[in-house]
Protein backbone atom coordinates (compact mmCIF):
# COMPACT_ATOMS: atom_id res chain seq x y z
CA UNK A 1 0.00 0.00 0.00
CA UNK A 2 2.83 2.41 0.89
CA UNK A 3 4.52 1.70 -2.45
CA UNK A 4 1.26 2.51 -4.26
CA UNK A 5 1.06 5.90 -2.53
CA UNK A 6 4.71 6.58 -3.31
CA UNK A 7 4.32 5.73 -6.99
CA UNK A 8 1.19 7.88 -7.15
CA UNK A 9 3.17 10.78 -5.67
CA UNK A 10 5.96 10.25 -8.20
CA UNK A 11 3.48 10.24 -11.08
CA UNK A 12 1.85 13.40 -9.75
CA UNK A 13 5.21 15.14 -9.42
CA UNK A 14 6.34 14.21 -12.89
CA UNK A 15 3.03 15.01 -14.56
CA UNK A 16 1.89 18.12 -12.69
CA UNK A 17 4.50 20.34 -11.03
CA UNK A 18 1.81 22.95 -10.32
CA UNK A 19 0.66 20.80 -7.37
CA UNK A 20 3.91 21.29 -5.48
CA UNK A 21 3.61 22.69 -1.98
CA UNK A 22 5.49 25.65 -0.58
CA UNK A 23 8.18 24.28 1.74
CA UNK A 24 7.92 24.51 5.52
CA UNK A 25 11.49 24.12 6.77
CA UNK A 26 10.60 22.77 10.22
CA UNK A 27 8.25 20.13 8.81
CA UNK A 28 10.67 18.99 6.10
CA UNK A 29 13.62 18.20 8.36
CA UNK A 30 13.47 14.51 9.25
CA UNK A 31 11.22 13.66 6.29
CA UNK A 32 12.09 10.64 4.16
CA UNK A 33 13.00 11.56 0.59
CA UNK A 34 12.45 9.34 -2.45
CA UNK A 35 14.12 9.20 -5.85
CA UNK A 36 12.25 9.54 -9.14
CA UNK A 37 12.31 5.76 -9.51
CA UNK A 38 10.53 5.32 -6.16
CA UNK A 39 13.48 4.25 -4.02
CA UNK A 40 13.96 5.68 -0.53
CA UNK A 41 17.28 7.54 -0.68
CA UNK A 42 17.56 9.20 2.71
CA UNK A 43 16.25 11.68 5.25
CA UNK A 44 16.18 15.45 4.94
CA UNK A 45 18.77 16.87 7.36
CA UNK A 46 18.69 20.56 6.41
CA UNK A 47 16.85 22.91 4.07
CA UNK A 48 17.93 26.24 2.59
CA UNK A 49 15.30 28.67 1.34
CA UNK A 50 15.80 31.65 -0.94
CA UNK A 51 14.39 35.15 -0.31
CA UNK A 52 11.02 34.22 -1.81
CA UNK A 53 10.65 31.11 0.39
CA UNK A 54 11.43 28.56 -2.31
CA UNK A 55 13.85 25.67 -1.81
CA UNK A 56 17.36 26.60 -2.85
CA UNK A 57 19.07 23.45 -1.51
CA UNK A 58 18.24 20.32 0.45
CA UNK A 59 20.86 18.37 2.38
CA UNK A 60 20.04 14.74 2.99
CA UNK A 61 21.55 11.97 5.06
CA UNK A 62 21.88 9.16 2.51
CA UNK A 63 23.33 5.68 2.79
CA UNK A 64 27.08 5.49 2.37
CA UNK A 65 28.33 4.04 -0.91
CA UNK A 66 29.31 0.71 0.62
CA UNK A 67 26.23 0.54 2.81
CA UNK A 68 27.97 1.26 6.13
CA UNK A 69 26.61 4.34 7.87
CA UNK A 70 25.38 7.53 6.25
CA UNK A 71 26.80 10.52 4.46
CA UNK A 72 25.40 13.98 3.84
CA UNK A 73 24.80 15.14 0.27
CA UNK A 74 23.34 18.35 -1.12
CA UNK A 75 20.63 18.46 -3.77
CA UNK A 76 19.58 21.66 -5.57
CA UNK A 77 16.12 22.78 -4.53
CA UNK A 78 14.95 22.69 -8.14
CA UNK A 79 15.39 18.89 -8.10
CA UNK A 80 13.04 18.42 -5.11
CA UNK A 81 9.26 18.52 -5.14
CA UNK A 82 7.00 18.25 -2.10
CA UNK A 83 3.55 16.83 -2.78
CA UNK A 84 1.13 16.02 0.02
CA UNK A 85 3.96 15.74 2.53
CA UNK A 86 6.09 13.47 0.34
CA UNK A 87 9.52 14.69 -0.81
CA UNK A 88 10.49 13.38 -4.26
CA UNK A 89 13.69 14.00 -6.21
CA UNK A 90 13.77 14.52 -9.96
CA UNK A 91 16.70 12.11 -10.23
CA UNK A 92 17.05 8.31 -9.84
CA UNK A 93 18.69 6.60 -6.87
CA UNK A 94 21.89 5.94 -8.83
CA UNK A 95 22.41 9.69 -9.36
CA UNK A 96 22.15 10.32 -5.60
CA UNK A 97 24.73 7.59 -4.95
CA UNK A 98 27.20 9.43 -7.22
CA UNK A 99 26.89 12.79 -5.44
CA UNK A 100 29.88 13.93 -3.39
CA UNK A 101 29.54 14.19 0.37
CA UNK A 102 29.37 17.64 1.94
CA UNK A 103 31.05 18.53 5.20
CA UNK A 104 28.64 18.37 8.15
CA UNK A 105 30.49 21.28 9.80
CA UNK A 106 29.87 23.35 6.66
CA UNK A 107 26.11 22.64 6.72
CA UNK A 108 25.84 23.56 10.41
CA UNK A 109 27.66 26.87 9.81
CA UNK A 110 24.88 27.94 7.40
CA UNK A 111 22.29 27.99 10.16
LINFEN-V200033 format. One record per residue. N is the residue number from 1. RES is the residue in one small letter. SS is DSSP state (alpha for helix, beta for strand, coil for the rest). Layout:
BEGIN
n:N res:RES ss:SS
n:N res:RES ss:SS
END
This chain:
BEGIN
n:1 res:x ss:coil
n:2 res:x ss:alpha
n:3 res:x ss:alpha
n:4 res:x ss:alpha
n:5 res:x ss:alpha
n:6 res:x ss:alpha
n:7 res:x ss:alpha
n:8 res:x ss:alpha
n:9 res:x ss:alpha
n:10 res:x ss:alpha
n:11 res:x ss:alpha
n:12 res:x ss:alpha
n:13 res:x ss:alpha
n:14 res:x ss:alpha
n:15 res:x ss:alpha
n:16 res:x ss:coil
n:17 res:x ss:alpha
n:18 res:x ss:alpha
n:19 res:x ss:alpha
n:20 res:x ss:coil
n:21 res:x ss:coil
n:22 res:x ss:coil
n:23 res:x ss:coil
n:24 res:x ss:coil
n:25 res:x ss:alpha
n:26 res:x ss:alpha
n:27 res:x ss:alpha
n:28 res:x ss:alpha
n:29 res:x ss:coil
n:30 res:x ss:coil
n:31 res:x ss:coil
n:32 res:x ss:beta
n:33 res:x ss:beta
n:34 res:x ss:beta
n:35 res:x ss:coil
n:36 res:x ss:coil
n:37 res:x ss:coil
n:38 res:x ss:coil
n:39 res:x ss:coil
n:40 res:x ss:beta
n:41 res:x ss:beta
n:42 res:x ss:beta
n:43 res:x ss:beta
n:44 res:x ss:beta
n:45 res:x ss:beta
n:46 res:x ss:beta
n:47 res:x ss:beta
n:48 res:x ss:beta
n:49 res:x ss:beta
n:50 res:x ss:coil
n:51 res:x ss:coil
n:52 res:x ss:coil
n:53 res:x ss:coil
n:54 res:x ss:coil
n:55 res:x ss:beta
n:56 res:x ss:beta
n:57 res:x ss:beta
n:58 res:x ss:beta
n:59 res:x ss:beta
n:60 res:x ss:beta
n:61 res:x ss:beta
n:62 res:x ss:beta
n:63 res:x ss:beta
n:64 res:x ss:coil
n:65 res:x ss:coil
n:66 res:x ss:coil
n:67 res:x ss:coil
n:68 res:x ss:coil
n:69 res:x ss:coil
n:70 res:x ss:beta
n:71 res:x ss:beta
n:72 res:x ss:beta
n:73 res:x ss:beta
n:74 res:x ss:beta
n:75 res:x ss:beta
n:76 res:x ss:beta
n:77 res:x ss:alpha
n:78 res:x ss:alpha
n:79 res:x ss:alpha
n:80 res:x ss:beta
n:81 res:x ss:beta
n:82 res:x ss:beta
n:83 res:x ss:beta
n:84 res:x ss:coil
n:85 res:x ss:coil
n:86 res:x ss:beta
n:87 res:x ss:beta
n:88 res:x ss:beta
n:89 res:x ss:beta
n:90 res:x ss:coil
n:91 res:x ss:coil
n:92 res:x ss:coil
n:93 res:x ss:alpha
n:94 res:x ss:alpha
n:95 res:x ss:alpha
n:96 res:x ss:alpha
n:97 res:x ss:alpha
n:98 res:x ss:alpha
n:99 res:x ss:coil
n:100 res:x ss:coil
n:101 res:x ss:coil
n:102 res:x ss:coil
n:103 res:x ss:coil
n:104 res:x ss:alpha
n:105 res:x ss:alpha
n:106 res:x ss:alpha
n:107 res:x ss:alpha
n:108 res:x ss:alpha
n:109 res:x ss:alpha
n:110 res:x ss:coil
n:111 res:x ss:coil
END
